[in-house]
Amino acid sequence: MTAALQSSTDVSCCESQALPDLRQCTTATRNACKLCTPLGACLVFKGVRGCIPFLHGSQGCATYIRRYLISHFREPMDIAASNFSEDTAVFGGAKNLQTGLRNVQRQYEPEVIGLATTCLSETIGEDMPAMVHEAREKVTPLPPVVHVSTASYRGSHVHGFHDAVKALVTQLATSTPPHERAALLPGMVSAADLRHLRELAAAFALPIALLPDYSDTLDGGTWSDYETIPAGGTTVAEISQIPGAPAVIELGATLVSRADTAACWLAEHFGTPRQALPLPIGIRHSDLLLEALSTVSGQPIPAELLAERGRLIDSIVDAHKVTFGKRAIVFGEADLVIGLTSFLCEIGILPVLCACGGKTGDFDVALRAAVPDLPAETQVRNGADFADITAEARELVPDLLVGNSKGYPLARELDIPLIRTGFPIHDRIGGQRVLHVGHRGAQCLFDSIANALLERKQTHSATGYSYL
Ligand code: SF4
């Protein structure tokens, strides 16, 4: 028990920016390249309309997660907690759970409560289904409570994200007659990505249920009065009706070959057709999404989307001298790393190291399957921390880093650009508005990469050319 708790703390709570002597071999995680599992679940629950995330465990876990999400999204972040104390950790948290649910019901009147566990409640072995059942008898009224198990020592924030999506589907979906609204499970992408995915589906006149959809709840406008639960998100009705969808499009290269995802469960229990694709980052993977949307909608790819693709390719041709032959290190969530790596290969940049922070068993296989032109010499690291990445980076001499803002100390040490992508982005404004997906997202990424390389060249030029 002690080891498990210690491990979880090492993985996600340590925020040290120091980069110690990296040649000293250690079994501890140093400056983790992943975040805690219930964080991913909370993000999903923030994307369901009328939902309040609720952590069964210590208040500190909720504070840590809120702090992380707020500094990326810069929006209010209410996350309830059952607030374990010493005696709760010994005797169990059933009473705390009931009190917490009662308070949440009274203060927020939610349409659904997303209940995730923390390391502590998982370690003491709380029987959550039984406790939710008991709470339902003692706390009335109580909306649907969707429970997901999220011990952080078993996975990363991305595991928590996908597990929460599956929990929503398995606990809310019901047998539904066929209808026209397709389901799109986008994976952990930015608020701007979610908006663009909705735009792409609309371009095919295809109604969709996007699960989750935090594009409004975590990137909304100003309010005249405080909204306890921000407007927006996927409705419970939309989730419950997914079984009748013409297709469930599930995004994420590491999910493609798995048989235990949310879309797999829907296919198995309701026969809902599943289309599993990599995240649509770069040209080829965006093409795959457009083809899937065309197939599901029965519509040809709209001319404006083809024109956007054409502009992207033209810009790559125009700037090939800037990007070709450069060396990049990509790090972060597995599916995002795979998408970004694919795009870097398309624009002539050599990914010298692809590092995934969480332990994703088939990361190497999924990466090479999704990016068949990835050079054999590219280093691939699964479950890497920033000590590992830094040690390799010093040998590999990259021209740029592509990943979240936790890579900034390394970029500063190597004096190379960091192209901020994914989550978290704590040291810039607009992390939630970074567009990665679709040809439009590839265009944004390409311009950022090319201009960062030009800026570095200009900055280090003795002549100071103004025309590059
Ligand atoms: S759930 Fe675990 S890893 Fe996450 S903040 Fe709590 S103790 Fe730390």
Residues whose N, C-alpha, C, O or C-beta is under 5 A from the ligand:
A	BS01	SF4	S8 T9 S12 C13 C36 C61 Y64 T118 C119 S152
